[in-house]
Amino acid sequence: MPNIKSKKKSVLRQRAGRARNTSARSAIKTLYKKAVAASSARQPDAPERLRETQKHIDKAWKHGLIHKNAAARKKSRLAKAAARAAGSSQG
């Protein structure tokens, strides 16, 4: 722990920010898994879960938690999983 008062405050801010970022990334992973599971199980709330997950991914990108291409990749894979589940339910 630093001796300088401003650096002590800085360390505390960094810890709080890291906890917030870790929580947000973890939430995205959880939402992603639940959305894919809902799509594959053909649950009626699957489209809503898909929209909510995409919204969280966009916010994470906007706030700098994940890279732009990583956000696009996650959204693309999520949409592909939903389309695959919807296609298999029709045919």
DSSP file (Angstrom, degrees, kcal/mol; ACC not computed):
  #  RESIDUE AA STRUCTURE BP1 BP2  ACC     N-H-->O    O-->H-N    N-H-->O    O-->H-N    TCO  KAPPA ALPHA  PHI   PSI    X-CA   Y-CA   Z-CA
    1    1 A M              0   0    0      0, 0.0     7,-0.1     0, 0.0     6,-0.0   0.000 360.0 360.0 360.0 134.7    0.0    0.0    0.0
    2    2 A P        -     0   0    0      0, 0.0     9,-0.0     0, 0.0     6,-0.0  -0.209 360.0-140.2 -69.7 163.1    1.4    3.4   -0.9
    3    3 A N  S    S+     0   0    0      4,-0.0     2,-0.3     5,-0.0     3,-0.0   0.705  75.7  92.3 -93.3 -24.7    2.3    6.1    1.7
    4    4 A I  S  > S-     0   0    0      1,-0.1     4,-2.1     2,-0.0     3,-0.2  -0.551  74.7-136.2 -79.5 134.0    1.0    9.0   -0.3
    5    5 A K  H  > S+     0   0    0     -2,-0.3     4,-2.0     1,-0.2     5,-0.2   0.884 102.4  49.3 -58.8 -44.5   -2.6   10.0    0.4
    6    6 A S  H  > S+     0   0    0      1,-0.2     4,-2.0     2,-0.2    -1,-0.2   0.854 110.9  51.0 -66.3 -33.7   -3.6   10.5   -3.2
    7    7 A K  H  > S+     0   0    0     -3,-0.2     4,-2.3     2,-0.2    -1,-0.2   0.843 106.4  54.7 -72.5 -32.7   -2.1    7.2   -4.2
    8    8 A K  H  X S+     0   0    0     -4,-2.1     4,-2.0     2,-0.2    -2,-0.2   0.927 110.3  46.6 -62.5 -43.8   -4.0    5.4   -1.5
    9    9 A K  H  X S+     0   0    0     -4,-2.0     4,-2.4     1,-0.2    -2,-0.2   0.893 110.1  54.0 -63.9 -39.1   -7.2    6.8   -2.8
   10   10 A S  H  X S+     0   0    0     -4,-2.0     4,-2.5     1,-0.2    -2,-0.2   0.907 106.7  50.9 -62.2 -42.9   -6.1    5.8   -6.3
   11   11 A V  H  X S+     0   0    0     -4,-2.3     4,-2.3     1,-0.2    -1,-0.2   0.907 110.1  49.9 -61.8 -41.9   -5.6    2.2   -5.3
   12   12 A L  H  X S+     0   0    0     -4,-2.0     4,-2.3     1,-0.2    -2,-0.2   0.908 111.0  48.9 -64.5 -41.1   -9.1    2.2   -3.7
   13   13 A R  H  X S+     0   0    0     -4,-2.4     4,-2.7     1,-0.2    -2,-0.2   0.904 110.4  51.6 -63.7 -40.8  -10.7    3.5   -6.9
   14   14 A Q  H  X S+     0   0    0     -4,-2.5     4,-2.6     2,-0.2    -2,-0.2   0.906 109.8  49.0 -63.3 -41.3   -8.8    1.0   -9.0
   15   15 A R  H  X S+     0   0    0     -4,-2.3     4,-2.3     2,-0.2    -1,-0.2   0.920 112.2  47.8 -64.4 -43.0  -10.0   -1.9   -6.8
   16   16 A A  H  X S+     0   0    0     -4,-2.3     4,-2.1     1,-0.2    -2,-0.2   0.918 113.5  48.0 -64.0 -43.0  -13.6   -0.6   -6.9
   17   17 A G  H  X S+     0   0    0     -4,-2.7     4,-2.7     1,-0.2    -2,-0.2   0.899 110.2  51.4 -64.2 -41.4  -13.4   -0.2  -10.7
   18   18 A R  H  X S+     0   0    0     -4,-2.6     4,-2.7     1,-0.2     5,-0.2   0.912 110.0  49.2 -63.4 -41.8  -11.9   -3.7  -11.1
   19   19 A A  H  X S+     0   0    0     -4,-2.3     4,-2.1     2,-0.2    -1,-0.2   0.907 112.4  48.7 -63.0 -40.9  -14.7   -5.2   -9.1
   20   20 A R  H  X S+     0   0    0     -4,-2.1     4,-2.1     2,-0.2    -2,-0.2   0.919 113.6  46.2 -64.6 -44.5  -17.3   -3.4  -11.1
   21   21 A N  H  X S+     0   0    0     -4,-2.7     4,-2.5     2,-0.2     5,-0.2   0.907 111.9  50.4 -66.0 -42.7  -15.7   -4.4  -14.4
   22   22 A T  H  X S+     0   0    0     -4,-2.7     4,-2.3     1,-0.2    -1,-0.2   0.907 110.8  50.1 -61.9 -42.0  -15.3   -8.1  -13.4
   23   23 A S  H  X S+     0   0    0     -4,-2.1     4,-2.3    -5,-0.2    -1,-0.2   0.909 110.8  48.9 -63.1 -42.6  -18.9   -8.2  -12.3
   24   24 A A  H  X S+     0   0    0     -4,-2.1     4,-1.9     2,-0.2    -2,-0.2   0.911 111.8  48.2 -65.9 -42.6  -20.1   -6.7  -15.6
   25   25 A R  H  X S+     0   0    0     -4,-2.5     4,-2.0     1,-0.2    -1,-0.2   0.904 112.1  49.9 -63.7 -40.9  -18.0   -9.2  -17.7
   26   26 A S  H  X S+     0   0    0     -4,-2.3     4,-2.3     1,-0.2    -2,-0.2   0.895 108.0  53.5 -64.7 -39.9  -19.3  -12.1  -15.6
   27   27 A A  H  X S+     0   0    0     -4,-2.3     4,-2.9     1,-0.2     5,-0.2   0.890 106.7  52.5 -62.8 -38.7  -22.9  -10.9  -16.1
   28   28 A I  H  X S+     0   0    0     -4,-1.9     4,-2.6     1,-0.2    -1,-0.2   0.927 109.2  49.2 -62.8 -44.1  -22.4  -10.9  -19.9
   29   29 A K  H  X S+     0   0    0     -4,-2.0     4,-2.3     2,-0.2    -2,-0.2   0.912 113.0  47.3 -61.6 -42.3  -21.2  -14.4  -19.8
   30   30 A T  H  X S+     0   0    0     -4,-2.3     4,-2.4     2,-0.2    -2,-0.2   0.937 113.2  47.1 -65.2 -47.3  -24.1  -15.6  -17.7
   31   31 A L  H  X S+     0   0    0     -4,-2.9     4,-2.5     1,-0.2    -2,-0.2   0.900 111.2  53.3 -60.5 -40.6  -26.7  -13.8  -19.9
   32   32 A Y  H  X S+     0   0    0     -4,-2.6     4,-2.4    -5,-0.2     5,-0.2   0.935 110.2  46.1 -59.9 -48.7  -25.0  -15.2  -23.0
   33   33 A K  H  X S+     0   0    0     -4,-2.3     4,-2.3     1,-0.2    -1,-0.2   0.900 113.8  48.7 -62.8 -41.2  -25.2  -18.8  -21.7
   34   34 A K  H  X S+     0   0    0     -4,-2.4     4,-2.4     2,-0.2    -1,-0.2   0.878 110.8  50.7 -67.7 -37.1  -28.9  -18.3  -20.6
   35   35 A A  H  X S+     0   0    0     -4,-2.5     4,-2.2     2,-0.2    -2,-0.2   0.918 112.0  46.5 -66.9 -42.8  -29.8  -16.8  -24.0
   36   36 A V  H  X S+     0   0    0     -4,-2.4     4,-2.5     2,-0.2     5,-0.2   0.912 113.7  49.0 -65.1 -41.7  -28.2  -19.7  -25.9
   37   37 A A  H  X S+     0   0    0     -4,-2.3     4,-2.0    -5,-0.2    -2,-0.2   0.904 111.1  49.7 -64.4 -40.7  -29.9  -22.2  -23.6
   38   38 A A  H  <>S+     0   0    0     -4,-2.4     5,-2.5     2,-0.2     4,-0.3   0.886 111.8  49.0 -65.7 -38.3  -33.3  -20.6  -24.0
   39   39 A S  H ><5S+     0   0    0     -4,-2.2     3,-1.1     1,-0.2    -2,-0.2   0.936 112.8  45.7 -66.0 -46.2  -32.9  -20.5  -27.8
   40   40 A S  H 3<5S+     0   0    0     -4,-2.5    -1,-0.2     1,-0.3    -2,-0.2   0.815 114.2  48.6 -69.6 -28.4  -31.9  -24.2  -28.0
   41   41 A A  T 3<5S-     0   0    0     -4,-2.0    -1,-0.3    -5,-0.2    -2,-0.2   0.447 108.6-128.0 -87.6  -0.2  -34.7  -25.2  -25.6
   42   42 A R  T < 5 +     0   0    0     -3,-1.1    -3,-0.2    -4,-0.3    -2,-0.1   0.877  41.8 176.9  55.3  43.3  -37.2  -23.1  -27.7
   43   43 A Q    > < -     0   0    0     -5,-2.5     3,-1.6    -6,-0.1    -1,-0.2  -0.478  38.3-122.8 -74.4 148.8  -38.4  -21.2  -24.6
   44   44 A P  T 3  S+     0   0    0      0, 0.0     4,-0.2     0, 0.0    -1,-0.1   0.762 109.9  55.1 -66.3 -23.8  -41.0  -18.5  -25.3
   45   45 A D  T 3> S+     0   0    0      1,-0.2     4,-2.2     2,-0.1     5,-0.2   0.291  76.4 105.2 -91.1  11.6  -38.8  -15.8  -23.7
   46   46 A A  H <> S+     0   0    0     -3,-1.6     4,-2.4    -8,-0.2    -1,-0.2   0.901  76.5  50.8 -61.0 -44.4  -35.8  -16.5  -25.9
   47   47 A P  H  > S+     0   0    0      0, 0.0     4,-2.3     0, 0.0    -1,-0.2   0.895 111.0  49.9 -62.3 -36.6  -36.1  -13.4  -28.1
   48   48 A E  H  > S+     0   0    0     -4,-0.2     4,-2.5     2,-0.2    -2,-0.2   0.914 110.7  49.1 -66.5 -42.0  -36.3  -11.2  -25.0
   49   49 A R  H  X S+     0   0    0     -4,-2.2     4,-2.4     2,-0.2    -1,-0.2   0.889 109.9  53.0 -62.9 -38.5  -33.2  -12.8  -23.6
   50   50 A L  H  X S+     0   0    0     -4,-2.4     4,-2.4     2,-0.2    -2,-0.2   0.940 110.7  45.7 -61.5 -48.3  -31.5  -12.3  -26.9
   51   51 A R  H  X S+     0   0    0     -4,-2.3     4,-2.2     1,-0.2    -2,-0.2   0.910 113.3  50.1 -62.0 -43.0  -32.3   -8.6  -26.9
   52   52 A E  H  X S+     0   0    0     -4,-2.5     4,-2.1     2,-0.2    -1,-0.2   0.905 111.6  48.0 -63.8 -41.9  -31.3   -8.2  -23.3
   53   53 A T  H  X S+     0   0    0     -4,-2.4     4,-2.3     2,-0.2    -1,-0.2   0.919 111.3  49.8 -65.5 -43.7  -27.9   -9.9  -23.9
   54   54 A Q  H  X S+     0   0    0     -4,-2.4     4,-2.4     1,-0.2    -1,-0.2   0.881 109.4  52.8 -62.7 -37.2  -27.2   -7.9  -27.0
   55   55 A K  H  X S+     0   0    0     -4,-2.2     4,-2.2     2,-0.2    -1,-0.2   0.916 109.9  47.5 -64.2 -43.4  -28.0   -4.7  -25.1
   56   56 A H  H  X S+     0   0    0     -4,-2.1     4,-2.4     2,-0.2    -2,-0.2   0.887 111.0  51.6 -65.7 -38.6  -25.6   -5.6  -22.3
   57   57 A I  H  X S+     0   0    0     -4,-2.3     4,-2.2     2,-0.2    -2,-0.2   0.926 110.2  49.2 -63.5 -44.0  -22.8   -6.5  -24.8
   58   58 A D  H  X S+     0   0    0     -4,-2.4     4,-2.6     1,-0.2    -2,-0.2   0.904 111.4  49.1 -62.1 -41.6  -23.3   -3.1  -26.5
   59   59 A K  H  X S+     0   0    0     -4,-2.2     4,-2.2     2,-0.2    -1,-0.2   0.895 109.1  52.4 -65.7 -39.1  -23.1   -1.3  -23.2
   60   60 A A  H  <>S+     0   0    0     -4,-2.4     5,-2.9     2,-0.2     6,-0.9   0.905 111.8  46.4 -63.5 -40.2  -19.9   -3.2  -22.2
   61   61 A W  H ><5S+     0   0    0     -4,-2.2     3,-1.2     3,-0.2    -2,-0.2   0.926 111.0  52.4 -65.3 -44.1  -18.3   -2.2  -25.5
   62   62 A K  H 3<5S+     0   0    0     -4,-2.6    -2,-0.2     1,-0.3    -1,-0.2   0.855 111.5  46.3 -60.7 -36.5  -19.5    1.4  -25.1
   63   63 A H  T 3<5S-     0   0    0     -4,-2.2    -1,-0.3    -5,-0.1    -2,-0.2   0.430 118.2-110.9 -88.8   0.7  -17.9    1.6  -21.6
   64   64 A G  T < 5S+     0   0    0     -3,-1.2    -3,-0.2    -4,-0.3    -2,-0.1   0.688  81.1 124.6  83.4  18.0  -14.7    0.0  -22.8
   65   65 A L  S   <S+     0   0    0     -5,-2.9     2,-0.3    -6,-0.2    -4,-0.2   0.834  78.7  20.7 -79.7 -32.5  -15.1   -3.4  -21.0
   66   66 A I  S    S-     0   0    0     -6,-0.9    -2,-0.2    -9,-0.1    -1,-0.2  -0.942  91.4 -97.3-133.3 158.0  -14.7   -5.4  -24.1
   67   67 A H     >  -     0   0    0     -2,-0.3     4,-2.4     1,-0.1     5,-0.2  -0.341  32.8-116.3 -72.3 153.2  -13.2   -4.7  -27.5
   68   68 A K  H  > S+     0   0    0      1,-0.2     4,-2.3     2,-0.2     5,-0.2   0.896 115.9  47.4 -57.3 -44.5  -15.4   -3.7  -30.4
   69   69 A N  H  > S+     0   0    0      1,-0.2     4,-2.5     2,-0.2    -1,-0.2   0.852 109.7  53.3 -69.4 -33.6  -14.7   -6.8  -32.4
   70   70 A A  H  > S+     0   0    0      2,-0.2     4,-2.4     1,-0.2    -1,-0.2   0.905 109.7  48.9 -66.0 -40.3  -15.2   -9.1  -29.4
   71   71 A A  H  X S+     0   0    0     -4,-2.4     4,-2.4     2,-0.2    -2,-0.2   0.928 112.3  48.0 -63.3 -45.1  -18.6   -7.5  -28.9
   72   72 A A  H  X S+     0   0    0     -4,-2.3     4,-2.4     1,-0.2    -2,-0.2   0.903 111.7  50.4 -62.4 -41.1  -19.5   -8.0  -32.6
   73   73 A R  H  X S+     0   0    0     -4,-2.5     4,-2.5     2,-0.2     5,-0.2   0.919 111.1  48.0 -64.0 -44.0  -18.3  -11.6  -32.5
   74   74 A K  H  X S+     0   0    0     -4,-2.4     4,-2.1     1,-0.2    -2,-0.2   0.920 113.5  47.1 -63.5 -43.8  -20.4  -12.4  -29.4
   75   75 A K  H  X S+     0   0    0     -4,-2.4     4,-2.4     2,-0.2    -1,-0.2   0.891 112.2  50.8 -65.0 -39.1  -23.5  -10.8  -30.9
   76   76 A S  H  X S+     0   0    0     -4,-2.4     4,-2.4     2,-0.2    -2,-0.2   0.927 111.7  46.0 -65.1 -45.3  -23.0  -12.6  -34.2
   77   77 A R  H  X S+     0   0    0     -4,-2.5     4,-2.2     1,-0.2    -1,-0.2   0.866 112.3  52.0 -66.2 -35.3  -22.6  -16.0  -32.5
   78   78 A L  H  X S+     0   0    0     -4,-2.1     4,-2.1    -5,-0.2    -2,-0.2   0.929 111.4  45.9 -65.7 -45.3  -25.6  -15.3  -30.3
   79   79 A A  H  X S+     0   0    0     -4,-2.4     4,-2.6     1,-0.2    -2,-0.2   0.880 111.6  52.8 -64.9 -38.0  -27.8  -14.4  -33.4
   80   80 A K  H  X S+     0   0    0     -4,-2.4     4,-2.4     2,-0.2    -1,-0.2   0.901 108.8  49.2 -65.2 -40.6  -26.5  -17.5  -35.2
   81   81 A A  H  X S+     0   0    0     -4,-2.2     4,-2.1     2,-0.2    -2,-0.2   0.898 112.2  48.7 -64.8 -40.3  -27.5  -19.7  -32.3
   82   82 A A  H  X S+     0   0    0     -4,-2.1     4,-2.5     2,-0.2    -2,-0.2   0.908 112.5  47.9 -66.1 -41.8  -30.9  -18.2  -32.2
   83   83 A A  H  X S+     0   0    0     -4,-2.6     4,-2.7     2,-0.2    -2,-0.2   0.896 110.5  51.7 -65.6 -40.0  -31.4  -18.6  -36.0
   84   84 A R  H  X S+     0   0    0     -4,-2.4     4,-2.0     2,-0.2    -1,-0.2   0.908 112.0  46.4 -62.9 -41.9  -30.2  -22.2  -35.8
   85   85 A A  H  X S+     0   0    0     -4,-2.1     4,-1.2     2,-0.2    -2,-0.2   0.895 113.8  48.3 -67.9 -40.0  -32.7  -22.9  -33.1
   86   86 A A  H  X S+     0   0    0     -4,-2.5     4,-1.0     1,-0.2    -2,-0.2   0.882 111.5  50.7 -67.6 -37.4  -35.5  -21.1  -34.9
   87   87 A G  H  X S+     0   0    0     -4,-2.7     4,-1.6     1,-0.2     3,-0.3   0.881 108.7  50.2 -67.4 -38.5  -34.7  -23.0  -38.1
   88   88 A S  H  < S+     0   0    0     -4,-2.0    -1,-0.2     1,-0.2    -2,-0.2   0.764 106.6  55.9 -73.8 -22.7  -34.7  -26.4  -36.5
   89   89 A S  H  < S+     0   0    0     -4,-1.2    -1,-0.2     2,-0.2    -2,-0.2   0.758 109.4  46.9 -78.8 -22.9  -38.1  -25.7  -34.9
   90   90 A Q  H  <        0   0    0     -4,-1.0    -2,-0.2    -3,-0.3    -1,-0.2   0.837 360.0 360.0 -85.1 -34.4  -39.7  -24.9  -38.3
   91   91 A G     <        0   0    0     -4,-1.6    -2,-0.2     0, 0.0    -3,-0.2   0.445 360.0 360.0-113.1 360.0  -38.4  -27.9  -40.3
